[in-house]
Amino acid sequence: MQPIYDDKVKGILKLLGEGFTREEVAEQYRYSTYRSMDSFMSRKNFVWDKRKVTYVPADAMKASLETMMNFPSDRVRRIVMELNKEGADLKEVALKVGFESHFEMARYMKSKGFEWSQEAGNYLSASPTIPNDEEGVTTADNDASLECSLSIGNDGIEQFLPLLGWLASNKEGLQNLLGASVASGQIPRFTLAGTFVTKSVHMTNTLDLMVRDFSKEKNINQREIFEVALIEFFQKYGYEQEVETLLQQNA
């Protein structure tokens, strides 16, 4: 996998360094398209780097993948690292990490914001985080935007008094609806009365995979996931009183 710097490779890199486009360099070397030149450079253990607009050693590109991205889940990290290995095969990696096919793995990676890169031979984040200073956004700009978004118009705060009164009069009901006063982003836990029963539920393998991933990533068992989901479902669709009674039995 070591890059091979023969005369032709050096010539291609030199022209790209002088500002010629990949298409122009390919034409100078009499390739039908730049993809044919890509194939040649691949055999010399180079890959195209879109950001640097030149060819870079394949090992350098792959070795930087782990530091280039923040992985949204352990499974995404495993997929990228498995594909990072020399001689990795998409179909074999898909089976190894629990997918039925590499097409299913591709759908999963897309749902996590990753797209396949032919140049890198791996999945890359489709929306990398760019610091504000690189986009020309200043703190003053952000403050101005925030001030604008908080504008309450000519009527002042008085226009919101009826809403605040309604919220105050329904405080208890809203707290029950929210399932308890939990920290933002924290998953509520419920201690429910009754004995445990076994219930079989049929679902698609993709939904089952999502449940398993969430359970592992958030350190919550699957029973608790379904309990929270059902309680919030009943609260939202007409069983508020029944849920309130159930929760009060454990208060």
Secondary structure, 3 states (H helix, E strand, C coil): CCCCCCHHHHHHHHHHHCCCCHHHHHHHCCCCCHHHHHHHHHHCCEEEECCCCEEEEHHHHHHCHHHHCCCCCHHHHHHHHHHCCCCCCHHHHHHHCCCCCHHHHHHHHHHCCEEEECCCCEEEECCCCCCHHHCCCCHHHHHHHHHHHCCCCCCHHHHHHHHHHHHHHCHHHHHHHCCCCCCCCCCCCCCCCCCCCCCCCCCCHHHHHHHHHHHHHHCCCHHHHHHHHHHHHHHHCCCHHHHHHHHHCCC
